[in-house]
């Protein structure tokens, strides 16, 4: 699907029965008999009291395509330069046939690094022949991947929870599968990006309530997924960009299932971390929420224009880094360009 075609007719609608998925969901469609409170990884701080998460996004890799070499170099450089404790790839891992070999090849440096890692699949990750479940199963079989199998009754494949503890539970990282696309049924069929479904929200709420009961308060959390929420467009007019490049309009779903409202109601998620829009890597503060784009980690199989300082013929891929300190609220985040240059250092806390 041509991504920019989704921008036509920009009105947003509430998610409902009129939306039909273009992809088969990975889990079963029936509701689970009881809440699934499984956790993909329970992490603790290092001896120095630090924990580092590195986000990769939009590698858009095609095995055997020379244009993909920059993405592979970017991933290798980021791992060697950051030396993270955990890597989260927020989707669009691949961008062509052979799809599963492409995913495995670009993720191989992670598998060989000895560093735990997880993925939140993107819209392109199941568009090239294999089912989303087959792609996800192949990824999960790689060494170091901590993603759990798809959950019954929860839409999509890559929905997972990761925790970080000191003496007590201090942070939670929620990974959501934002899937691919849906068709809006009506007088005219309209294609648009998919959205976080209500059973995914129920799954998140079950975990959030469980952690809050354990801790005695909402546990500060970050949510990682591929396609940004539609509220980011309001934020660009009513909020403030704290740092970074805003070089294209966001391309969210046109369907609003109320995920942001649930984050606010539960009081735990402080930042939404996404990819999808290759020429954006900014941090936006709006409505008591941080909207954070990762740095494009890919290559020239798809559009990308970010260089060292905004749009540039000298394209430079990179990653985003999150640093957590035991016992301290909030986190530090910055963009690391391929080659090691650090940009946008921010300390964020709510």
C-alpha positions as a Markdown table, in Angstrom:
| # | Residue | x | y | z |
|---|---|---|---|---|
| 1 | Unk | 0.0 | 0.0 | 0.0 |
| 2 | Unk | 1.2 | 3.5 | -0.8 |
| 3 | Unk | 1.5 | 5.1 | 2.6 |
| 4 | Unk | 0.7 | 8.7 | 1.7 |
| 5 | Unk | -2.6 | 7.7 | 0.1 |
| 6 | Unk | -3.9 | 7.3 | 3.6 |
| 7 | Unk | -3.7 | 11.1 | 4.2 |
| 8 | Unk | -6.6 | 11.8 | 1.8 |
| 9 | Unk | -9.8 | 12.7 | 3.6 |
| 10 | Unk | -8.1 | 13.5 | 6.9 |
| 11 | Unk | -11.2 | 13.3 | 9.2 |
| 12 | Unk | -10.8 | 11.0 | 12.2 |
| 13 | Unk | -13.5 | 8.7 | 13.3 |
| 14 | Unk | -14.1 | 6.6 | 16.5 |
| 15 | Unk | -13.1 | 3.0 | 16.1 |
| 16 | Unk | -16.1 | 0.7 | 15.7 |
| 17 | Unk | -17.6 | -2.2 | 13.8 |
| 18 | Unk | -17.3 | -0.4 | 10.4 |
| 19 | Unk | -13.5 | -1.1 | 10.4 |
| 20 | Unk | -12.4 | -4.4 | 8.8 |
| 21 | Unk | -8.7 | -5.5 | 9.1 |
| 22 | Unk | -6.7 | -6.2 | 5.9 |
| 23 | Unk | -4.6 | -8.7 | 7.9 |
| 24 | Unk | -5.7 | -11.7 | 10.0 |
| 25 | Unk | -5.0 | -11.0 | 13.7 |
| 26 | Unk | -2.4 | -13.4 | 15.2 |
| 27 | Unk | -4.3 | -14.3 | 18.4 |
| 28 | Unk | -7.7 | -15.8 | 18.6 |
| 29 | Unk | -10.7 | -13.5 | 18.2 |
| 30 | Unk | -12.5 | -14.7 | 21.3 |
| 31 | Unk | -11.8 | -13.0 | 24.6 |
| 32 | Unk | -9.4 | -14.7 | 27.0 |
| 33 | Unk | -11.0 | -16.6 | 29.9 |
| 34 | Unk | -8.8 | -14.6 | 32.3 |
| 35 | Unk | -6.3 | -11.7 | 32.1 |
| 36 | Unk | -3.0 | -12.7 | 30.7 |
| 37 | Unk | -0.4 | -11.2 | 33.0 |
| 38 | Unk | 2.6 | -12.8 | 31.5 |
| 39 | Unk | 5.8 | -10.6 | 31.3 |
| 40 | Unk | 8.4 | -11.0 | 28.5 |
| 41 | Unk | 11.3 | -9.8 | 30.6 |
| 42 | Unk | 12.0 | -8.7 | 34.2 |
| 43 | Unk | 15.1 | -6.6 | 34.3 |
| 44 | Unk | 17.2 | -5.0 | 37.0 |
| 45 | Unk | 19.7 | -2.1 | 37.0 |
| 46 | Unk | 23.4 | -2.7 | 36.5 |
| 47 | Unk | 26.0 | -2.4 | 39.3 |
| 48 | Unk | 26.2 | 1.3 | 38.4 |
| 49 | Unk | 22.5 | 1.8 | 39.0 |
| 50 | Unk | 21.8 | 2.4 | 35.3 |
| 51 | Unk | 19.7 | 0.7 | 32.6 |
| 52 | Unk | 19.9 | 1.6 | 28.9 |
| 53 | Unk | 17.2 | 0.9 | 26.3 |
| 54 | Unk | 18.1 | 1.4 | 22.6 |
| 55 | Unk | 15.3 | 1.9 | 20.1 |
| 56 | Unk | 15.8 | 1.0 | 16.5 |
| 57 | Unk | 13.0 | 1.7 | 14.0 |
| 58 | Unk | 12.2 | 1.4 | 10.3 |
| 59 | Unk | 15.2 | -0.5 | 9.1 |
| 60 | Unk | 13.2 | -1.5 | 5.9 |
| 61 | Unk | 15.7 | -4.2 | 5.0 |
| 62 | Unk | 15.7 | -6.3 | 1.9 |
| 63 | Unk | 18.1 | -9.2 | 1.8 |
| 64 | Unk | 20.4 | -9.1 | -1.2 |
| 65 | Unk | 19.6 | -5.5 | -2.0 |
| 66 | Unk | 22.7 | -3.3 | -1.9 |
| 67 | Unk | 20.6 | -0.3 | -0.8 |
| 68 | Unk | 20.1 | -2.1 | 2.5 |
| 69 | Unk | 23.7 | -2.1 | 3.5 |
| 70 | Unk | 23.5 | 1.2 | 5.3 |
| 71 | Unk | 20.8 | -0.2 | 7.6 |
| 72 | Unk | 22.9 | -3.2 | 8.5 |
| 73 | Unk | 25.9 | -0.9 | 9.2 |
| 74 | Unk | 23.6 | 1.4 | 11.3 |
| 75 | Unk | 22.4 | -1.5 | 13.5 |
| 76 | Unk | 26.0 | -2.8 | 14.0 |
| 77 | Unk | 27.3 | 0.6 | 14.8 |
| 78 | Unk | 24.5 | 1.4 | 17.3 |
| 79 | Unk | 25.1 | -1.9 | 19.2 |
| 80 | Unk | 28.8 | -1.3 | 19.4 |
| 81 | Unk | 28.5 | 2.4 | 20.3 |
| 82 | Unk | 25.6 | 2.3 | 22.8 |
| 83 | Unk | 26.1 | -1.1 | 24.4 |
| 84 | Unk | 22.5 | -1.1 | 25.6 |
| 85 | Unk | 21.0 | -3.4 | 28.2 |
| 86 | Unk | 17.9 | -3.9 | 26.0 |
| 87 | Unk | 17.0 | -3.2 | 22.4 |
| 88 | Unk | 13.4 | -2.5 | 21.2 |
| 89 | Unk | 12.8 | -2.4 | 17.4 |
| 90 | Unk | 9.6 | -0.5 | 16.8 |
| 91 | Unk | 8.8 | -2.1 | 13.4 |
| 92 | Unk | 9.0 | -2.0 | 9.7 |
| 93 | Unk | 11.9 | -4.3 | 10.1 |
| 94 | Unk | 11.8 | -5.5 | 6.4 |
| 95 | Unk | 10.6 | -4.1 | 3.1 |
| 96 | Unk | 10.5 | -6.8 | 0.5 |
| 97 | Unk | 11.0 | -10.4 | -0.6 |
| 98 | Unk | 12.3 | -12.7 | 0.6 |
| 99 | Unk | 10.5 | -11.3 | 3.7 |
| 100 | Unk | 11.5 | -13.7 | 6.5 |
| 101 | Unk | 15.2 | -14.0 | 5.4 |
| 102 | Unk | 15.2 | -10.1 | 5.2 |
| 103 | Unk | 14.0 | -9.9 | 8.8 |
| 104 | Unk | 16.4 | -12.5 | 10.1 |
| 105 | Unk | 19.4 | -10.9 | 8.3 |
| 106 | Unk | 18.8 | -7.4 | 9.7 |
| 107 | Unk | 18.1 | -8.7 | 13.2 |
| 108 | Unk | 21.1 | -11.1 | 13.2 |
| 109 | Unk | 23.4 | -8.5 | 14.8 |
| 110 | Unk | 21.0 | -8.3 | 17.7 |
| 111 | Unk | 20.9 | -12.1 | 17.9 |
| 112 | Unk | 24.7 | -12.3 | 18.0 |
| 113 | Unk | 25.2 | -9.5 | 20.5 |
| 114 | Unk | 24.1 | -11.3 | 23.6 |
| 115 | Unk | 21.8 | -8.4 | 24.4 |
| 116 | Unk | 18.1 | -9.1 | 25.1 |
| 117 | Unk | 15.8 | -7.6 | 22.5 |
| 118 | Unk | 12.2 | -7.4 | 21.4 |
| 119 | Unk | 10.1 | -6.1 | 18.5 |
| 120 | Unk | 6.9 | -4.2 | 18.0 |
| 121 | Unk | 6.0 | -5.1 | 14.5 |
| 122 | Unk | 5.2 | -2.4 | 11.8 |
| 123 | Unk | 2.7 | -2.1 | 9.0 |
| 124 | Unk | 5.2 | -3.4 | 6.4 |
| 125 | Unk | 6.4 | -6.5 | 8.2 |
| 126 | Unk | 3.7 | -8.8 | 6.8 |
| 127 | Unk | 3.0 | -7.3 | 3.4 |
| 128 | Unk | 5.4 | -9.4 | 1.3 |
| 129 | Unk | 4.0 | -12.9 | 1.3 |
| 130 | Unk | 4.4 | -14.5 | 4.7 |
| 131 | Unk | 1.7 | -14.1 | 7.4 |
| 132 | Unk | 2.3 | -11.8 | 10.3 |
| 133 | Unk | 2.3 | -14.8 | 12.6 |
| 134 | Unk | 4.9 | -16.6 | 10.5 |
| 135 | Unk | 7.2 | -13.6 | 10.4 |
| 136 | Unk | 6.8 | -13.1 | 14.1 |
| 137 | Unk | 7.5 | -16.8 | 14.8 |
| 138 | Unk | 10.7 | -16.7 | 12.8 |
| 139 | Unk | 11.8 | -13.6 | 14.7 |
| 140 | Unk | 11.1 | -15.1 | 18.0 |
| 141 | Unk | 13.2 | -18.1 | 17.2 |
| 142 | Unk | 16.3 | -15.9 | 17.0 |
| 143 | Unk | 18.7 | -15.9 | 20.0 |
| 144 | Unk | 18.1 | -13.1 | 22.5 |
| 145 | Unk | 14.5 | -12.3 | 21.4 |
| 146 | Unk | 12.3 | -12.1 | 24.5 |
| 147 | Unk | 8.9 | -11.5 | 22.8 |
| 148 | Unk | 6.3 | -14.0 | 24.0 |
| 149 | Unk | 3.9 | -15.9 | 21.6 |
| 150 | Unk | 0.7 | -14.1 | 20.5 |
| 151 | Unk | -1.8 | -13.9 | 23.3 |
| 152 | Unk | -5.3 | -15.4 | 22.9 |
| 153 | Unk | -8.0 | -12.8 | 22.6 |
| 154 | Unk | -5.5 | -9.9 | 22.0 |
| 155 | Unk | -5.3 | -8.4 | 18.5 |
| 156 | Unk | -1.9 | -8.7 | 16.7 |
| 157 | Unk | 1.2 | -10.6 | 17.5 |
| 158 | Unk | 3.8 | -8.4 | 19.2 |
| 159 | Unk | 2.0 | -7.3 | 22.4 |
| 160 | Unk | 4.4 | -7.6 | 25.3 |
| 161 | Unk | 5.3 | -6.3 | 28.7 |
| 162 | Unk | 8.8 | -5.7 | 30.1 |
| 163 | Unk | 9.6 | -4.5 | 33.6 |
| 164 | Unk | 12.5 | -2.8 | 35.2 |
| 165 | Unk | 13.1 | -3.0 | 39.0 |
| 166 | Unk | 15.4 | -1.7 | 41.7 |
| 167 | Unk | 14.5 | -2.5 | 45.2 |
| 168 | Unk | 10.9 | -2.2 | 43.9 |
| 169 | Unk | 9.2 | -2.2 | 40.5 |
| 170 | Unk | 10.2 | 1.2 | 38.9 |
| 171 | Unk | 9.3 | 1.2 | 35.2 |
| 172 | Unk | 7.2 | -0.8 | 32.8 |
| 173 | Unk | 7.6 | -0.9 | 29.0 |
| 174 | Unk | 4.5 | -1.8 | 27.0 |
| 175 | Unk | 4.9 | -3.1 | 23.4 |
| 176 | Unk | 1.8 | -2.9 | 21.2 |
| 177 | Unk | 1.2 | -4.4 | 17.8 |
| 178 | Unk | -0.3 | -1.5 | 15.7 |
| 179 | Unk | -0.7 | -3.9 | 12.8 |
| 180 | Unk | -1.1 | -2.7 | 9.2 |
| 181 | Unk | -4.3 | -1.3 | 7.7 |
| 182 | Unk | -8.1 | -1.4 | 7.8 |
| 183 | Unk | -10.9 | -0.7 | 5.5 |
| 184 | Unk | -13.6 | 1.7 | 6.6 |
| 185 | Unk | -16.9 | 0.4 | 5.3 |
| 186 | Unk | -19.6 | 2.8 | 4.1 |
| 187 | Unk | -20.8 | 4.6 | 1.0 |
| 188 | Unk | -17.2 | 4.6 | -0.1 |
| 189 | Unk | -14.5 | 2.2 | 1.1 |
| 190 | Unk | -11.6 | 4.1 | 2.7 |
| 191 | Unk | -8.2 | 2.5 | 3.5 |
| 192 | Unk | -6.3 | 3.8 | 6.5 |
| 193 | Unk | -3.7 | 2.6 | 9.0 |
| 194 | Unk | -4.8 | 0.2 | 11.7 |
| 195 | Unk | -5.2 | 1.2 | 15.3 |
| 196 | Unk | -4.8 | -0.3 | 18.8 |
| 197 | Unk | -7.8 | -2.5 | 19.4 |
| 198 | Unk | -10.1 | -2.6 | 22.5 |
| 199 | Unk | -8.9 | -6.0 | 23.5 |
| 200 | Unk | -5.3 | -4.7 | 23.4 |
| 201 | Unk | -6.4 | -1.9 | 25.7 |
| 202 | Unk | -8.0 | -4.4 | 28.0 |
| 203 | Unk | -4.8 | -6.4 | 28.1 |
| 204 | Unk | -2.8 | -3.3 | 28.9 |
| 205 | Unk | -5.3 | -2.2 | 31.7 |
| 206 | Unk | -5.1 | -5.6 | 33.3 |
| 207 | Unk | -1.3 | -5.3 | 33.6 |
| 208 | Unk | -1.5 | -1.7 | 34.7 |
| 209 | Unk | -4.0 | -2.4 | 37.4 |
| 210 | Unk | -1.9 | -5.4 | 38.6 |
| 211 | Unk | 1.3 | -3.4 | 38.8 |
| 212 | Unk | -0.4 | -0.5 | 40.5 |
| 213 | Unk | -1.8 | -2.9 | 43.1 |
| 214 | Unk | 1.7 | -4.4 | 43.7 |
| 215 | Unk | 3.4 | -1.0 | 44.0 |
| 216 | Unk | 0.6 | 0.9 | 45.7 |
| 217 | Unk | 0.6 | 3.6 | 42.9 |
| 218 | Unk | 0.7 | 3.7 | 39.1 |
| 219 | Unk | 4.1 | 2.5 | 37.9 |
| 220 | Unk | 5.8 | 5.0 | 35.5 |
| 221 | Unk | 5.7 | 3.4 | 32.0 |
| 222 | Unk | 6.6 | 3.9 | 28.4 |
| 223 | Unk | 4.5 | 2.5 | 25.4 |
| 224 | Unk | 6.4 | 1.4 | 22.3 |
| 225 | Unk | 4.6 | 0.8 | 19.0 |
| 226 | Unk | 5.0 | 1.6 | 15.3 |
| 227 | Unk | 2.1 | 3.8 | 14.1 |
| 228 | Unk | 1.6 | 7.0 | 16.1 |
| 229 | Unk | -1.7 | 8.0 | 17.7 |
| 230 | Unk | -3.9 | 10.5 | 15.9 |
| 231 | Unk | -3.6 | 12.9 | 18.9 |
| 232 | Unk | -0.1 | 13.7 | 17.8 |
| 233 | Unk | -1.6 | 16.0 | 15.2 |
| 234 | Unk | -3.3 | 18.0 | 17.9 |
| 235 | Unk | -0.1 | 18.1 | 19.8 |
| 236 | Unk | 1.8 | 19.8 | 16.9 |
| 237 | Unk | -0.6 | 22.8 | 17.2 |
| 238 | Unk | -1.2 | 22.8 | 20.9 |
| 239 | Unk | 2.0 | 21.4 | 22.3 |
| 240 | Unk | 5.7 | 22.1 | 22.2 |
| 241 | Unk | 8.5 | 20.3 | 20.4 |
| 242 | Unk | 11.3 | 20.0 | 22.9 |
| 243 | Unk | 14.0 | 18.8 | 20.5 |
| 244 | Unk | 14.4 | 17.1 | 17.1 |
| 245 | Unk | 13.4 | 17.3 | 13.5 |
| 246 | Unk | 9.8 | 17.6 | 12.3 |
| 247 | Unk | 10.2 | 17.3 | 8.5 |
| 248 | Unk | 7.0 | 15.6 | 7.5 |
| 249 | Unk | 3.4 | 15.5 | 8.7 |
| 250 | Unk | 2.6 | 12.5 | 10.9 |
| 251 | Unk | 0.7 | 9.5 | 9.4 |
| 252 | Unk | -1.4 | 8.0 | 12.2 |
| 253 | Unk | -4.5 | 5.9 | 11.9 |
| 254 | Unk | -7.7 | 7.8 | 11.3 |
| 255 | Unk | -9.4 | 5.6 | 13.9 |
| 256 | Unk | -9.3 | 6.6 | 17.5 |
| 257 | Unk | -9.9 | 3.7 | 19.9 |
| 258 | Unk | -9.3 | 5.8 | 23.0 |
| 259 | Unk | -5.8 | 4.4 | 24.0 |
| 260 | Unk | -4.5 | 7.8 | 25.1 |
| 261 | Unk | -7.5 | 8.3 | 27.3 |
| 262 | Unk | -6.8 | 5.0 | 28.9 |
| 263 | Unk | -3.2 | 5.9 | 29.5 |
| 264 | Unk | -4.4 | 9.1 | 31.2 |
| 265 | Unk | -7.0 | 7.3 | 33.3 |
| 266 | Unk | -4.5 | 4.7 | 34.5 |
| 267 | Unk | -1.9 | 7.4 | 35.2 |
| 268 | Unk | 1.2 | 5.3 | 34.3 |
| 269 | Unk | 2.3 | 5.8 | 30.7 |
| 270 | Unk | 4.4 | 9.0 | 30.5 |
| 271 | Unk | 5.7 | 8.6 | 27.0 |
| 272 | Unk | 4.6 | 7.1 | 23.7 |
| 273 | Unk | 7.5 | 6.0 | 21.5 |
| 274 | Unk | 6.9 | 5.3 | 17.8 |
| 275 | Unk | 8.5 | 5.2 | 14.4 |
| 276 | Unk | 6.7 | 5.1 | 11.0 |
| 277 | Unk | 7.4 | 8.7 | 9.9 |
| 278 | Unk | 11.0 | 8.5 | 8.7 |
| 279 | Unk | 11.7 | 12.3 | 8.6 |
| 280 | Unk | 10.7 | 12.9 | 12.2 |
| 281 | Unk | 12.8 | 12.2 | 15.3 |
| 282 | Unk | 11.4 | 14.8 | 17.7 |
| 283 | Unk | 10.1 | 14.8 | 21.2 |
| 284 | Unk | 6.8 | 16.5 | 21.6 |
| 285 | Unk | 5.3 | 17.6 | 25.0 |
| 286 | Unk | 1.5 | 17.8 | 24.9 |
| 287 | Unk | -1.3 | 17.1 | 27.3 |
| 288 | Unk | 0.9 | 15.7 | 30.0 |
| 289 | Unk | 2.3 | 13.1 | 27.6 |
| 290 | Unk | 5.6 | 12.9 | 25.7 |
| 291 | Unk | 5.3 | 11.8 | 22.1 |
| 292 | Unk | 8.7 | 10.5 | 21.0 |
| 293 | Unk | 9.9 | 9.5 | 17.6 |
| 294 | Unk | 12.8 | 7.2 | 17.1 |
| 295 | Unk | 15.6 | 8.0 | 14.7 |
| 296 | Unk | 15.2 | 6.4 | 11.3 |
| 297 | Unk | 17.5 | 3.3 | 11.4 |
| 298 | Unk | 17.1 | 2.3 | 7.7 |
| 299 | Unk | 18.4 | 2.8 | 4.3 |
| 300 | Unk | 17.4 | 3.8 | 0.7 |
| 301 | Unk | 14.9 | 1.1 | 0.0 |
| 302 | Unk | 12.3 | 3.7 | 1.1 |
| 303 | Unk | 12.2 | 7.5 | 1.5 |
| 304 | Unk | 14.4 | 9.2 | 4.1 |
| 305 | Unk | 16.0 | 12.6 | 4.1 |
| 306 | Unk | 17.3 | 13.3 | 7.6 |
| 307 | Unk | 21.0 | 14.3 | 7.9 |
| 308 | Unk | 23.0 | 15.8 | 10.6 |
| 309 | Unk | 20.9 | 18.9 | 10.8 |
| 310 | Unk | 17.4 | 18.3 | 9.3 |
| 311 | Unk | 16.8 | 17.5 | 5.7 |
| 312 | Unk | 20.1 | 16.9 | 4.0 |
| 313 | Unk | 21.6 | 15.1 | 0.9 |
| 314 | Unk | 23.9 | 13.5 | 3.4 |
| 315 | Unk | 21.5 | 11.0 | 4.9 |
| 316 | Unk | 22.5 | 9.7 | 8.4 |
| 317 | Unk | 20.6 | 6.9 | 10.1 |
| 318 | Unk | 20.8 | 6.3 | 13.8 |
| 319 | Unk | 18.9 | 5.2 | 16.9 |
| 320 | Unk | 17.3 | 6.7 | 20.0 |
| 321 | Unk | 18.5 | 5.9 | 23.5 |
| 322 | Unk | 16.7 | 5.9 | 26.8 |
| 323 | Unk | 18.7 | 5.9 | 30.1 |
| 324 | Unk | 17.1 | 5.1 | 33.4 |
| 325 | Unk | 18.7 | 5.6 | 36.8 |
| 326 | Unk | 17.7 | 3.5 | 39.9 |
| 327 | Unk | 15.6 | 5.4 | 42.4 |
| 328 | Unk | 15.3 | 8.5 | 40.2 |
| 329 | Unk | 12.0 | 9.5 | 38.4 |
| 330 | Unk | 11.9 | 10.0 | 34.7 |
| 331 | Unk | 14.6 | 9.2 | 32.2 |
| 332 | Unk | 17.2 | 10.7 | 29.9 |
| 333 | Unk | 16.8 | 10.3 | 26.1 |
| 334 | Unk | 18.9 | 11.3 | 23.1 |
| 335 | Unk | 19.4 | 10.5 | 19.4 |
| 336 | Unk | 22.7 | 8.8 | 18.4 |
| 337 | Unk | 23.7 | 9.2 | 14.8 |
| 338 | Unk | 25.6 | 6.5 | 13.0 |
| 339 | Unk | 29.2 | 7.3 | 13.7 |
| 340 | Unk | 28.6 | 8.3 | 17.3 |
| 341 | Unk | 27.3 | 11.9 | 17.3 |
| 342 | Unk | 24.8 | 12.6 | 20.1 |
| 343 | Unk | 21.9 | 14.9 | 19.5 |
| 344 | Unk | 18.8 | 16.1 | 21.5 |
| 345 | Unk | 19.9 | 15.2 | 25.0 |
| 346 | Unk | 16.9 | 15.6 | 27.3 |
| 347 | Unk | 15.9 | 14.7 | 30.8 |
| 348 | Unk | 12.2 | 14.0 | 31.0 |
| 349 | Unk | 10.1 | 13.5 | 34.1 |
| 350 | Unk | 6.5 | 13.8 | 35.1 |
